[in-house]
Amino acid sequence: MIKKIMVVAAMGASVFAFTGCKDNPQTPTETTTVALSSTESTAAEAETTTNVIDEAAAQLISLEHAGLEEAEVAFKKLEKAVEDGIDVIKVEFEKGAENFVYFINQSTGEIVKVEKQLIKQ
């Protein structure tokens, strides 16, 4: 994709340079417009909108959903992962005898999945 963008930029610069070299300003000039395909523009937009939610935000989302405060829990894991084909931040923490695992969508902040288990003692 980067090569395609470079080619488009080079073509645009060439057209601009050649049209500026003409001596007669009344001679019509030919311009070439190259547009990105919808898949290329969507991919470029996706690159700029990914990872909107950071780890700190994912922690807050999971704690709020669980109805807990940060001081009440012990965080075990905080990592980026893929769950059901979605880029997520996995937040794992314990409170007492309970273990919580949250999967937070990195792009939207939505809770994708919650796992809650009792810890065997």
KAWO-V293441 format. One record per pair of residues at least 4 apart in sequence whose C-alpha atoms are under 6 Angstrom apart, sorted by the first residue. I is the first residue (numbers start at 1). GAP is how many residues later the second one is. Records with the same first field share a line. If there is no record, write none. Layout:
# KAWO-V293441
I->GAP ; GAP
This chain:
# KAWO-V293441
36->4 ; 5
38->4
50->57
51->55 ; 56
52->55
53->4 ; 53 ; 56
60->4
63->5
73->21 ; 22
74->19 ; 20
75->18
76->16 ; 17
77->14 ; 15
78->12 ; 13
79->10 ; 11
80->8 ; 9 ; 10
81->7 ; 8
82->4 ; 5 ; 6
87->19
88->15 ; 16 ; 17 ; 18
89->14 ; 15
90->12 ; 13
91->10 ; 11
92->8 ; 9
93->6 ; 7
94->4 ; 5
97->21 ; 22
98->19 ; 20 ; 21
99->17 ; 18
100->15 ; 16
101->13 ; 14
102->11 ; 12
103->8 ; 9 ; 10
104->5 ; 6 ; 7 ; 8
105->4 ; 5
